[in-house]
Amino acid sequence: METAETKFLAALREIAPSGGVLVALSGGADSVCLLDLFLCARARGDFPFAVTAAHLNHSLRGKESDRDEAFCRAFCESRGVPLVCEKADVAAFAKKEALGTEEAARRVRYAFLERTLQILPDIACIATAHNKDDFCETMLLNLVRGSGLSGLCSIPRRRGAIIRPLLDISRAEILAYNAAHALSFVTDSTNADTSYSRNRVRHCVLPEFSKISAGYADSMTRTAALLRRDAEYLDGEAQKLYTECVQDGVLYTKSAQNFHLSMLSRIVKMLYNEHGFSNLAETHIDAICTQIRLGKENFTLFLPESYALCERGKLRFVRELPAAAEFCLPIRIGETVTLPIGMSLTLSDEPTAGAVPLCRDALCGSLTVRSRRAGDTITVFGKTHKIKRMIADKKCTEAQKAKLFFLCADDTILYTNLPATADRAFCRAGDGPCIFITIKETL
C-alpha cells in the first residue's frame, strides 16, 4: 500500500524541480505536512535542493492570524528552516478591488509568494499544499459555476513556477502522517464556516458523495486526467492556429472568423494571457467569440481586468480605453487634412468611390474639422438632435466614439461620420453643385 511519503516522492519525480523550493506555510495541517515531507526528503537525499518557507498573515482573523504567524515562526526555527513572513490587509484590498474575501486572499497570497520567489536566488519554484480533497472541491466548484475543460481538469500538478506535490494524497492521509510524526499544527476557525462556498462543498457535499461511492475522489481524479489529455491536444492544435492569425499581439478576426468555437475560444484566451491578464470567465470568452463569428470588425467589451478592443478587424486587450483625441483643424475645398484619429478627410469637386456629397452652398464661412464637444447638436429632417443621444441610439462602441469627427461651417455641424448630414448640407449627386467628402483610414 502506498504511503503519503511514496506518493509525495512519485509526484516529485514527475514534477522534477530544478532547484530549491519555497513552501507556502499557513501553519495548517496540509502545509505542515508538505514542509515536513520536503525536509525529510532532503535529509534522505531524495531532494538535494534548498527548502525555504513563506507565511502571509492575511490580517483577517485578528489574534488568530497573529497566532498562526507565531506558530510558523516557531515551527521553522525549531527545524532550522528559513522563513519569509509578510503581513497584508486583505480586507482593504478586497474592498478596493470589489472582490470576495476568498478571491482577494488568493490574489494577495500568490503575489506575495511570487515576489518572494524573485528575491531568493537559490529557489526555483513555489510549493503549495493542495491535496486530493482540494482537487475534488475545486472540480465541483468549477462545474457548478460553469466551466470549460480547463476548469473541469481542476488543479494542475504544475503551473509555471507553482508545484503541488500533495494532489494524490487525501486530507485523511495527511492527518494520519502528522499524527505518526507528532507534527503539531494550527486550525483556521473559518474552515468550519459554511457561508464560504468551498467549506459548504467540503462539509456538506463531499460527505454525501462518500455515501454513494467510497472511492469518489479517485474516480474524479481519473476523470480529470482524461479531460486533461483531451484539453492538452486541443490546446496544441489551437497554438498552431494562433501563430497563423495573431501577429504582434493582435488577433486578425477575419482569418479566425470560421474557426471551430473550441479553437477560437482557446485562441482568445491565449491572446488575453499574452497581454498580461489572467482572469477571463467562459461567459466573457463566449461574448468575444460571438462578435468575431458574426463578422463584427469594430466592437468594445468590458472585462474584469481590461477591455476587448476590436478595430477594423484587429482584436487586442487593453487596461484602459484610448481617450478620444481633441482637435480642431481648418480645411478648405480641394485640400486633404490628416486627423489625429487615424484617418484623413478630403473636400473635392470631383466624386470618388464612397464619397459623400454635400451642398456646395452650405460650405461657406470658416470650415473646420473637429472632435466632439459637450452639447453638440445636428439638425436632420427638420429636427435638432443631440449628438450624445444619437451615439447612444446607434450603440457606438468606445472605439467608434474615439473615431468621430465633425465637419463644421463656423459653429454649425454639417456632417459627422456617425454618419449624419445636416439638412442645410444635404444633397444628392446631380441635384445641384456638390462638394464631395472622402474619408480614408491612415492607420
SULMO-V904451 format. One record per residue. N is the residue number from 1. PHI is phi as a letter, one per 20 degrees, with the letter a starting at -180 (none if undefined). OMEGA is omega in whole degrees, -180 to 180 (NA if undefined). D_CENTER is the distance of its C-alpha to the mean C-alpha in Angstrom with 1 decimal. Layout:
N,PHI,OMEGA,D_CENTER  N,PHI,OMEGA,D_CENTER
This chain:
1,none,-179,42.4  2,f,178,39.3  3,d,177,38.7  4,g,-179,35.6  5,f,-178,36.7  6,f,178,37.1  7,f,179,33.7  8,f,-179,32.1  9,f,178,33.9  10,f,179,33.1  11,f,-179,29.3  12,f,178,29.8  13,f,179,31.7  14,f,-179,28.9  15,f,178,26.2  16,l,177,28.7  17,f,-175,27.5  18,d,-179,28.9  19,a,-178,29.5  20,f,-176,29.6  21,c,173,27.3  22,d,-177,25.8  23,e,176,26.2  24,f,-173,24.1  25,d,176,27.0  26,e,-174,26.9  27,o,178,30.6  28,f,-175,30.1  29,g,-175,31.9  30,f,-176,29.1  31,f,176,28.3  32,f,177,32.0  33,f,-179,32.7  34,f,-180,30.1  35,f,-179,31.5  36,f,179,35.0  37,f,178,34.3  38,f,-178,33.1  39,f,179,36.1  40,f,178,38.5  41,f,179,37.1  42,f,-180,37.5  43,f,180,41.0  44,e,-176,42.0  45,n,179,40.5  46,f,178,37.9  47,c,-171,35.1  48,e,-178,36.6  49,c,-179,33.9  50,f,176,33.2  51,c,178,31.8  52,c,179,30.3  53,d,177,28.8  54,c,-180,26.3  55,c,175,26.3  56,d,174,24.2  57,e,-175,26.1  58,f,-179,23.7  59,l,-178,26.6  60,d,-173,26.0  61,c,175,29.4  62,l,-177,31.8  63,f,-180,34.7  64,f,176,33.1  65,f,178,30.1  66,f,176,32.8  67,f,-180,34.8  68,f,179,31.9  69,f,180,31.6  70,f,179,35.4  71,f,-178,35.5  72,f,178,33.0  73,f,-178,35.0  74,f,-179,38.3  75,f,-179,37.1  76,f,178,35.8  77,f,-179,39.0  78,f,-179,41.1  79,d,180,39.6  80,m,-179,39.4  81,d,175,35.6  82,f,-177,33.9  83,c,174,31.4  84,d,-180,28.8  85,d,175,28.3  86,b,178,26.2  87,d,-178,26.2  88,c,176,23.3  89,e,-176,23.3  90,f,-180,20.4  91,f,179,21.9  92,f,178,21.7  93,f,179,18.1  94,f,180,17.2  95,f,-179,19.3  96,f,-176,17.9  97,e,-179,14.3  98,l,-179,15.5  99,d,171,14.3  100,f,-177,16.5  101,f,-179,18.6  102,f,-178,17.5  103,f,179,13.7  104,f,180,14.8  105,f,180,17.3  106,f,-178,15.0  107,f,-179,12.7  108,f,-178,16.0  109,f,-178,17.7  110,f,177,15.5  111,f,178,15.3  112,f,-179,19.1  113,f,-179,19.6  114,f,176,17.8  115,f,-179,19.9  116,f,179,22.9  117,g,-176,22.4  118,f,-175,22.6  119,e,-180,25.9  120,d,-173,27.7  121,f,-177,29.2  122,e,-179,30.5  123,d,-176,27.4  124,d,-176,25.2  125,b,178,22.9  126,d,178,21.8  127,d,175,23.3  128,d,-170,22.2  129,e,176,24.7  130,f,-177,22.8  131,d,-176,25.7  132,f,178,26.6  133,f,176,26.6  134,g,180,23.0  135,g,-179,22.1  136,f,179,23.9  137,f,-178,22.5  138,f,179,18.8  139,f,180,19.8  140,f,179,21.5  141,f,178,18.9  142,f,-180,16.3  143,f,-175,19.2  144,f,179,20.2  145,e,-179,16.8  146,n,-175,16.3  147,b,172,14.7  148,e,-178,15.2  149,g,-177,17.0  150,g,-180,14.4  151,f,-179,14.4  152,f,174,18.2  153,f,177,18.6  154,m,-172,17.7  155,e,178,17.7  156,f,179,18.2  157,f,177,21.2  158,b,173,19.5  159,b,-177,16.0  160,m,-178,16.4  161,e,-176,18.8  162,e,178,18.5  163,d,-178,21.4  164,c,-174,22.6  165,f,-176,26.3  166,d,-174,27.3  167,f,177,25.5  168,e,-176,28.9  169,d,-178,30.6  170,f,178,31.0  171,f,178,31.2  172,f,179,34.9  173,f,178,35.4  174,f,179,33.7  175,f,179,36.0  176,f,178,39.0  177,f,-180,38.2  178,f,180,38.0  179,f,-178,41.3  180,f,-178,43.0  181,d,178,42.0  182,l,-180,42.8  183,e,175,39.3  184,e,179,38.7  185,b,177,35.3  186,d,-180,34.1  187,d,177,32.7  188,f,-177,30.0  189,f,-179,31.7  190,f,180,28.5  191,f,-180,28.2  192,e,-176,30.8  193,e,-176,29.2  194,e,171,28.2  195,f,174,26.5  196,e,-176,23.4  197,g,-177,22.0  198,f,179,22.1  199,f,177,25.6  200,f,177,26.7  201,f,-176,25.7  202,f,-172,27.4  203,e,-174,30.6  204,d,-173,31.1  205,e,-175,29.5  206,f,175,30.0  207,g,177,33.6  208,f,176,34.3  209,g,-177,32.8  210,f,177,35.2  211,f,179,38.1  212,f,-180,37.2  213,b,-180,36.6  214,f,-179,37.2  215,d,-176,35.1  216,g,-177,32.1  217,f,178,29.8  218,f,179,31.1  219,f,-180,30.8  220,f,179,27.1  221,f,176,26.4  222,f,179,28.4  223,f,180,26.5  224,f,179,23.2  225,f,178,24.8  226,f,179,25.9  227,f,-180,22.6  228,f,179,21.0  229,f,179,23.8  230,f,-179,23.0  231,f,-180,19.3  232,f,178,20.2  233,f,-179,22.6  234,f,178,20.3  235,f,179,17.6  236,f,178,20.5  237,f,179,21.7  238,f,179,18.4  239,f,177,18.3  240,f,179,21.8  241,f,-179,20.9  242,g,-179,17.9  243,f,-179,20.5  244,e,-171,22.6  245,d,179,20.3  246,d,177,18.0  247,c,178,19.8  248,l,176,18.9  249,m,-179,15.2  250,c,176,16.2  251,e,177,16.3  252,e,-169,19.8  253,f,-178,19.4  254,f,-179,23.2  255,f,-178,23.4  256,d,-171,20.6  257,g,-175,21.8  258,d,175,24.0  259,f,173,22.0  260,g,-175,22.0  261,g,180,19.0  262,f,178,18.3  263,f,-177,18.0  264,f,-179,16.3  265,f,178,13.4  266,f,179,13.0  267,f,178,13.4  268,f,-179,10.7  269,f,177,8.2  270,f,180,10.1  271,f,179,10.0  272,g,179,6.3  273,f,180,6.7  274,f,179,10.0  275,e,175,9.0  276,n,179,7.8  277,d,-174,4.1  278,c,-174,3.4  279,d,180,3.0  280,c,-177,4.1  281,f,180,7.8  282,g,-180,10.7  283,f,178,12.1  284,f,177,9.7  285,f,179,10.1  286,f,-179,13.7  287,f,179,14.1  288,f,-180,13.0  289,f,179,15.3  290,f,179,18.0  291,f,-180,18.2  292,f,-177,18.5  293,f,175,21.1  294,e,179,23.0  295,n,180,23.5  296,f,-179,22.0  297,e,-180,21.9  298,c,176,20.9  299,a,177,18.2  300,c,178,15.6  301,c,178,13.0  302,e,-180,11.4  303,c,-176,7.8  304,g,-177,6.9  305,d,-170,5.9  306,a,173,7.5  307,c,168,10.0  308,e,-175,10.7  309,d,180,14.1  310,d,179,16.7  311,c,180,20.1  312,l,175,23.1  313,m,178,21.1  314,c,-175,18.7  315,e,173,15.0  316,b,178,12.6  317,d,-178,9.6  318,c,179,10.9  319,f,178,10.5  320,c,177,13.9  321,f,178,16.0  322,f,179,19.1  323,f,177,22.1  324,f,-180,25.0  325,f,176,27.8  326,e,-179,31.1  327,b,173,34.1  328,b,-173,37.7  329,d,176,39.6  330,f,178,43.2  331,b,177,44.0  332,c,179,47.3  333,f,-178,48.4  334,n,-178,48.3  335,d,172,45.5  336,d,179,41.9  337,d,176,39.4  338,e,-178,36.1  339,e,-179,33.4  340,f,180,30.6  341,c,175,28.1  342,n,176,28.4  343,b,176,31.5  344,c,-176,35.3  345,c,180,38.0  346,c,172,41.6  347,d,-173,44.6  348,b,174,47.3  349,f,-175,50.6  350,d,179,49.7  351,f,173,47.3  352,c,-179,44.5  353,g,178,42.2  354,n,-179,39.8  355,f,179,41.5  356,d,179,41.9  357,f,176,45.6  358,c,179,46.4  359,f,-177,49.9  360,g,-176,51.5  361,f,-179,53.4  362,f,-177,50.3  363,e,-179,49.1  364,c,-178,51.4  365,m,-179,51.2  366,e,-179,48.4  367,e,178,45.6  368,c,171,42.1  369,d,-174,38.6  370,c,176,36.1  371,e,-178,32.7  372,f,176,32.3  373,c,178,34.0  374,g,177,34.1  375,n,-180,36.7  376,g,176,36.9  377,c,175,38.9  378,b,-179,40.5  379,e,-179,43.5  380,c,-179,43.2  381,l,174,45.8  382,m,-179,47.8  383,c,179,45.0  384,e,-176,43.0  385,d,173,39.2  386,f,179,36.6  387,g,180,34.0  388,g,-180,31.3  389,f,180,32.4  390,f,178,32.5  391,f,179,28.9  392,f,-179,27.9  393,f,-179,30.2  394,e,179,28.8  395,l,180,25.2  396,f,174,24.3  397,f,178,20.7  398,f,179,19.9  399,f,179,20.3  400,f,178,23.7  401,f,-180,24.8  402,f,-177,24.3  403,d,-177,26.6  404,f,171,29.5  405,c,-177,32.9  406,c,175,36.3  407,e,-174,39.7  408,c,167,42.3  409,d,-170,46.1  410,l,-178,46.8  411,d,-176,44.5  412,d,178,44.3  413,f,178,41.3  414,e,-176,42.7  415,b,172,39.7  416,c,-179,35.9  417,e,173,33.4  418,f,6,32.0  419,e,175,34.5  420,a,178,37.6  421,d,179,41.2  422,f,-179,43.4  423,g,-174,46.8  424,f,-180,48.8  425,d,-175,47.1  426,f,172,46.8  427,a,176,49.0  428,d,179,49.1  429,g,-180,50.0  430,n,-180,53.8  431,f,-177,54.5  432,r,179,55.4  433,f,-176,54.6  434,c,166,50.9  435,d,-175,48.5  436,d,179,45.5  437,d,-178,42.0  438,d,-178,39.9  439,d,178,36.1  440,c,174,34.4  441,f,179,30.9  442,d,178,31.2  443,d,NA,27.7
